[in-house]
Amino acid sequence: MNNVTGDDRIVSTLPAEVHSTAPGIEPIAVRSSENRLGGGALNWIKAIFGPPAQRRLAYAALQIDRIRHWESEFGRLNDVEVRQMGMRLRGRARGGEALDRLLPEMFGLVCVAGTRTLRCRPFDVQLAAGVVIHRSALAEVATGEGKTLIAALPVCLNGITGKGAHLTTVNDYLARRDSEWLAPLYSALGLTVGTLQQQMPDNERTQAYRCDITYGTASEFGFDFLRDRLRVSSSKGQSVPFWAAWMPGTGGDMARTLDPKVQREHNFVLVDEADSIFIDEARTPLIISAPTRPAAEEEQVVYKWGDQLARNMVRDEHYTLDPKKEKIELTEAGKQLARYSNPPSGPHSHAMDKLHEHIERSIQAHHRFRRDQHYMIEKEKVVIIDEFTGRRMPDRHWREGLHQAVEAKEGVPITLAADHAAQITYQSYFRLYKTLSGMTGTAAQNWFEVRRVYKLWVVCAPTNRRVIREQWPDRVFPTEDAKFDAVAEEVRRLRDLGRPVLIGTRSVDKSEDLSRRLTRLGIEHKVINARQHEQEAHVVAEAGERGRVTIATNMAGRGTDIKLGPGVAEVGGLHVLGTERHEARRIDRQLAGRAGRQGDPGSCQFFLSLEDELLEGLGPTRQNALRERGLRGGNVDWQKYQPLFMRAQRRVERRHRRQRVDLMLYEKQRQEILKDLGADPYVD
């Protein structure tokens, strides 16, 4: 079945066309389990006596030979017999046989179906990652290792139970792309697949959930759960009369209580890019509110008054801003200014303490939220930008009047804040599943939080080929202008060498500023950000061509694949140039992971400046001092300031971790109070 080459690497003997690529997949040669996953005897010892994560990986490695045996056996079957075997395994699973016993056979059958339908065959480390995921763990799989194909293994195994297997992705495009690409494999095994999309009608959602495997975004699964709770809450006591079973045109099942839910039981879920959902998104609860409407003129008075007052207030005189806690508080001078500034009155006004909160939110809108970074204006509406992915979130609104404060700041029509109907956090929602699992490229550094909150062990899966990406040292500059000028010159140098360059920025406005600089230098390039999100897949697909220059926000950091063009590997491969360190090291690693995939050459480097937003984590006094030092310039070794960026990054990570813990505790207390009152813990 395999041939050993001179460099001790096992290469499949399948025809060359079997190794053709597909969206998100790069099926290539993989080292043998003895080399990359450890020897058999050693794995037996680790599986019994090793640490928890090591035990899971060792157990997975021991399953490889059994899976390959069944793959060889099933490879003799024709397509019809493969489908019949899938139905047989389905019957055994529904008859109560443990999935762990069926795992080698089902994984072997998936290998056969993948080879025939997708022309891609899972390799040893992919099989090991699939075993780890099935056994309820979070697998850290390096970027470019074929997570799309890995996901098919555990979801097929759990899909044959008939109870539903859910797979969450980071956006609608990836959910649709992955489900469509893997649909032939699922069909070959007799499994059905459905896809959730935004604005999908309820009847189509119900059909998607009735499939064996359902793809969608984490937020869609969560919001469907909340909508179901609202439906159940509003339909209590409603039932079909007992005589309906004997009425013409009705079935016997009509005599049961109406079930308005679209979502089935929470059986198994695989969370793709799990660190983004479990950590980044976990600071924001999922909330369903009543529909918003334009605010009447008298309803806008409070927001416009607060905005006008915030524009005239001076920091440290009228208010204090604590960037570490992201807290704004009026001083006595600020409260006195508000008291004598003709505060609004009437039925839509508030008490003075509530008016103070309106002012604080207006100050926050001016000083903490930046246009084209945290939000953008589209058709006279404020559209939130996900800071971790760079993608638009048109259906989301900030809470507690903050969205209205931003609308007043930008002079767009103000909407009326809606009341909350139901809410849940990602922490609470995913713990509803009987089996929770995940995979991502960056999770090891947050293993303790993942274990504490979600009861999952993080297991690092080995790579198919050794990563040879070069991490060049960070370069520090005194000002942002000097940094961007250096970026432009570096891009020109690398482009002249024939290397493709992917430039990562943190915000839309920074990407457009850099684009203008490159245009002035005559450097041809492409830009993908929240304004050009429709072109993302096409632009990213070409980002590895020789001499190509691409500017991207964080949206190019997850779920996308950049393949090198002809001759690019010989000149050094793709170079990733980050223009700023992000608030979490994981996001930096995601961006760097665009280069050097599957053993390809590549490099990554970050350019920093003393005006970078990240340094806010050091406190306003230190940040201002650094900014002034940079503006003074001079013959200074700016590299000595590089450790400050790492320190600021750690402080921001700690602050975000505290926010997630606070939200989790608040949600737990809220649910306990509602349960004590006999109410639904998720419906307000």
FENRAZI-V669033 format. One record per pair of residues at least 24 apart in sequence whose ideal C-beta (glycine too) atoms are under 6 Angstrom apart, sorted by the first residue. I is the first residue (numbers start at 0). GAP is how many residues later the second one is. D is the distance in Angstrom with one decimal. If there is no record, write none. Layout:
# FENRAZI-V669033
i,gap,d
I,GAP,D
I,GAP,D
This chain:
# FENRAZI-V669033
i,gap,d
17,101,5.0
19,99,5.3
21,159,5.9
22,154,5.5
22,158,5.4
23,124,3.8
23,537,5.4
24,95,5.6
24,121,4.9
24,123,5.5
24,124,5.2
25,120,6.0
25,572,4.9
26,93,4.4
27,436,5.9
27,570,5.4
29,93,3.6
29,94,5.2
29,95,5.6
29,434,4.3
32,28,5.5
32,31,4.8
32,91,5.0
35,89,5.9
35,426,4.6
36,24,3.9
36,91,5.9
51,405,4.9
52,404,5.0
52,406,4.7
55,76,5.4
55,81,5.4
55,403,5.0
56,402,5.3
59,68,4.1
59,71,3.7
59,72,5.1
60,67,5.7
62,68,5.2
63,60,5.3
63,63,5.7
65,38,3.9
66,37,5.0
66,40,4.5
66,41,5.0
66,60,5.5
69,34,5.3
69,35,4.9
69,38,3.0
70,37,4.0
70,40,4.3
70,41,6.0
73,34,5.6
73,35,5.3
73,38,4.7
74,37,5.5
82,107,5.1
84,24,6.0
85,103,3.7
85,104,4.5
86,103,5.0
88,71,5.7
89,70,4.2
92,67,4.6
92,68,5.0
93,68,5.6
98,58,5.8
105,51,4.7
106,46,5.5
109,43,5.5
109,46,5.2
112,72,5.0
112,75,4.3
112,76,5.5
113,71,5.4
116,67,4.0
116,68,5.0
116,71,5.2
117,67,5.8
119,29,5.9
121,27,5.8
124,336,5.9
124,337,5.3
124,339,5.7
125,24,5.0
128,332,4.3
129,24,5.3
131,327,4.8
132,304,4.6
132,306,5.9
135,299,5.3
135,301,5.3
136,319,5.8
136,320,5.0
136,322,5.0
137,136,5.5
137,300,4.3
137,305,5.7
137,312,5.8
137,318,4.7
137,320,4.9
138,300,4.5
138,320,5.4
138,322,5.3
139,303,4.9
139,304,5.4
139,318,5.9
139,320,4.6
140,298,5.3
140,320,5.0
141,299,5.7
141,321,5.0
142,298,4.5
142,450,3.4
142,454,6.0
143,453,2.8
143,454,4.9
146,292,5.7
147,30,5.3
150,119,5.8
151,30,5.4
151,33,6.0
154,58,5.2
154,115,5.9
157,110,4.0
158,32,5.1
158,53,3.9
158,54,4.7
162,104,3.9
163,100,4.9
163,103,5.2
164,48,5.1
164,103,4.7
165,48,5.1
165,103,4.3
166,48,5.2
166,103,4.8
167,50,4.3
167,103,5.0
168,103,4.9
169,103,4.9
169,106,5.9
169,388,5.5
169,389,5.7
171,25,5.2
171,26,5.9
173,385,4.6
174,40,4.4
174,41,5.3
178,36,4.1
195,24,4.6
201,60,5.6
204,57,4.6
205,56,4.6
208,53,5.9
208,54,5.4
208,55,5.2
217,59,4.8
221,64,4.3
221,207,4.9
223,39,4.9
224,38,5.9
225,62,4.8
225,196,4.2
227,33,4.0
227,35,5.3
228,193,5.7
228,451,5.9
228,453,4.9
228,454,5.4
229,192,5.5
230,29,3.9
232,447,5.6
232,450,5.1
234,25,5.3
265,166,4.5
265,167,4.4
266,167,5.4
267,167,4.5
268,164,4.7
268,167,5.9
269,167,5.2
270,167,3.9
272,167,5.3
272,285,5.3
273,164,3.0
273,166,4.6
274,165,4.6
274,167,5.5
274,168,4.6
274,311,5.6
276,149,5.9
278,167,5.7
279,108,4.4
280,145,5.9
281,144,5.0
281,145,5.9
281,378,4.9
282,376,4.9
282,377,5.4
284,138,5.2
284,140,4.7
285,138,5.4
286,133,5.5
286,136,4.3
287,133,4.9
287,134,4.7
288,129,3.9
288,131,5.5
289,128,4.3
289,129,5.3
291,123,4.4
291,126,5.1
292,123,5.4
293,119,5.7
294,119,4.6
294,121,4.5
297,50,5.3
298,49,5.1
299,114,4.8
300,43,4.6
301,42,5.5
301,56,5.7
302,101,4.8
302,105,4.4
302,111,5.7
303,104,5.5
304,39,5.2
305,52,4.0
305,53,4.9
305,56,4.0
306,55,4.8
306,101,3.9
306,102,5.7
308,32,5.7
308,50,5.6
309,52,3.7
309,53,4.6
309,56,5.5
318,44,5.7
322,293,4.7
327,32,4.8
327,35,5.2
327,36,5.4
329,26,5.5
360,40,5.3
360,41,5.1
360,44,4.4
361,43,4.7
364,40,4.0
364,41,4.6
364,44,4.7
365,43,6.0
368,37,5.9
371,135,5.9
371,136,3.9
371,137,3.8
372,134,3.4
375,154,5.9
376,33,5.9
379,32,4.8
381,24,5.3
381,25,5.4
384,145,5.1
388,165,5.3
388,166,5.5
389,163,3.2
389,164,3.9
389,165,3.8
390,164,5.3
391,138,4.8
419,264,4.8
421,260,5.4
421,261,4.8
423,258,5.3
424,242,4.8
426,26,5.5
426,237,5.2
427,239,5.8
440,152,5.6
441,144,4.0
441,147,4.6
441,148,5.8
464,133,5.9
464,134,3.0
466,129,5.7
468,126,5.5
468,127,2.6
468,133,4.7
469,133,4.2
470,133,5.7
471,131,5.8
471,133,3.8
473,132,4.7
473,134,5.7
473,168,5.4
474,132,5.2
475,132,4.9
475,162,4.3
475,163,5.4
475,165,5.3
475,166,5.3
476,132,4.7
477,132,5.7
477,152,3.6
477,155,5.6
477,160,5.9
478,130,5.8
478,132,5.7
478,151,5.1
479,129,4.8
479,131,4.5
482,124,5.2
482,126,4.1
483,30,5.9
483,33,5.7
486,92,6.0
486,120,5.4
487,29,4.9
487,30,5.8
487,33,5.6
490,58,5.8
491,31,6.0
493,81,5.4
494,52,5.2
494,54,6.0
496,74,5.8
497,48,5.1
497,49,5.5
497,73,4.6
498,72,5.4
498,73,5.3
498,76,5.3
499,44,5.3
499,48,4.3
499,74,5.2
500,48,5.0
500,74,5.1
500,76,5.9
501,41,5.6
501,48,5.1
501,74,5.0
501,92,5.6
502,48,4.7
502,74,4.9
503,74,4.6
503,87,4.5
504,48,5.6
504,74,5.1
505,74,5.0
510,40,5.0
510,42,5.7
513,37,5.8
514,36,5.7
522,26,6.0
524,24,3.9
525,24,5.1
526,24,4.7
527,24,4.8
528,24,4.5
543,30,5.5
556,33,4.2
556,34,4.9
561,32,5.5
563,36,5.8
568,31,6.0
568,32,5.6
571,29,5.7
572,27,5.3
572,28,3.7
572,29,3.9
573,28,4.8
574,28,5.0
575,28,4.3
576,28,5.9
577,28,4.1
578,28,5.7
579,32,5.3
580,25,5.9
580,33,5.3
580,64,5.2
580,68,6.0
582,69,4.6
583,69,5.7
607,37,5.6
613,34,5.1
614,33,5.3
616,31,3.8
616,34,4.3
616,35,4.4
617,30,5.1
